[in-house]
Amino acid sequence: MNIVEIQTIKLLFASGQYLKLYESQAHIINEILSIKTEKEFQDFLNDEGWFDEGVFWLHYGSWHGKSLFVGVYDEDIADKVRRYLESKLPENLFEMLEESLDQIYVDDEDNLMYIIDDCNEYLEGTGYSLNLVFDDTYYDGAYFLSVLEP
């Protein structure tokens, strides 16, 4: 993630130049909308008239390692979450959370949110916290997990 790219993207959103955005960020837009071509994106724009910037930034952050994308239908996410948190947290903090992560999964009873809340209790007073954002703008839903650092 470089500042020039981020500023350029913000300008493209501000001016509604979504096709120009697609030229440089097709991989992210294709993932968000489950499409494969610019033509499909043009069809989407013809139908919708705009493209949600907030959703884009969630995926952009995930693509650049700032957050972890977890789909609502992802089955075994424990290893995925563990690897992500291990790469973002100091070793001693990760070790405090490791046992809690064995039981993490996505379900209708909000297990994922419950476990993240539990982890945040362990992290209280360390300056670190876990942030979980849910989005279902263009799909059945996805979570974006990130680590907030002091």
N, C-alpha and C positions, 0 to 999 in steps of 0.2 A: 504494500500500500504506500504509494508516494503522494505527497501533497499536491503535486501538479495534476495527477490523475484525478484525485478527489475533487479538486477545484473545478476541473473540466466537467466532471460528471454533474456536479451541483449546477453549473451554468447550463448544461444541456437540459436538466430537469426544469430549471427556472424558466427557460425559454420554450419548453415543450418540444424540444428537438429529439423525440424518442427514437427516430430512425437512425440518427447520428449516434445516439447512445448505443443502439443495437450494434452498430459497426464495431465498436470497441469492447462491448460487454455481452456479446451474443451468448457466450457460455453460461453466464449467470441468468440472463433473461430466459434462455431456453429451459433452464432448470426450473425457474420459478413458474413458468407457464406450461411446462411439459410440452414444449414445441421443439421443432428441429430446424425451421427455416425462417428467413426474413419475411417471406411471403405470409407465413402463418402469423408472424408478429404484426405485419401490416393489416391482416384480417382482424386480429385482436384489437388493434388501434381503431380500425373502422367501426367495430362494434362498441367498444368501450369509450373511445375518445381520449383516453389518458392512461398513464401507467403509474402505479403507486410507488412513490419515492421511498417511503418508510420500509416497505417490503424489500425493495431493492437493497437498501443499506443492511438489512438483516442478513441477506444472502451474501452480499459483498463481504461483510465481516467474516462470515463463515468460510468463504472461498479463500480468504487471506489469513486464516488461522486465528482470528480474534474471537470466534465463537464456534461452538459445535452444533451442527445441524442434526436434529433427531426427529425423524418422521413419526407420525402417530401410529404407523403400522410397523415400525421397526420392532423386531422381536427381542433379540438378545442385545441389549445396549450396555450391559455392565462393563465389558472390556473396552468398548469405544469410549465411554465416559471416563473410565479409569485412566486410559492412555492420555486423554485430553487433559484431565486434571493433574496428572503426574507431570505433564510438560509445562503446566502453568503455575503450579504452586511450589513453594519451597518444600524440600523433602520431608521435614518434620511435620508440616501442616498436612501434606498429602497422607502421611502415615496415620494421622489422627482420623482421617475420613475413610481410609481404605476399607475397613470392615463394613461400614454403612453402604458402600457401593456394591457389595455382593448382591444385594436384594433390589437393585434399581431396575425398573422396567417401565414401559408405557402401558397404561391401562385406563379404564373408565373411572377408577376410584382415585385418580390423581396420585398414584404411587410416586411418580417422578417428582412432582412438586413437593410431596411430603418428605422425600429423602433429601432433596435440595434444602428444604427448610431445616431439617435435622442437621445437615452438614453446616449450615450457616450458624447454628447454635454452637457447634464445635469451634467455628472460626471467630466467634465473637471476641472482640478485644485484640485480634491479631492484625487488624487493618485490611484483611482480605475478606471477600464475601463472594458468593456465587449468585449470579443473576440468571433467571430463567424467564424467557419471553415466549409466549405462544402466539402464533399467527395462523389464521385460516382464510386470508384474503382471497387467494387464487387456487386453493387446494383444500384437501380434507383437514389439513393442519400439520404444523411442525413446531417444534420447540427449538430455541436457540439458547444454548447454555454458554455463559461466559464467566470469566473470573475478573472481579474488580479488585484492583491492587491499590495499596496505600499510595 
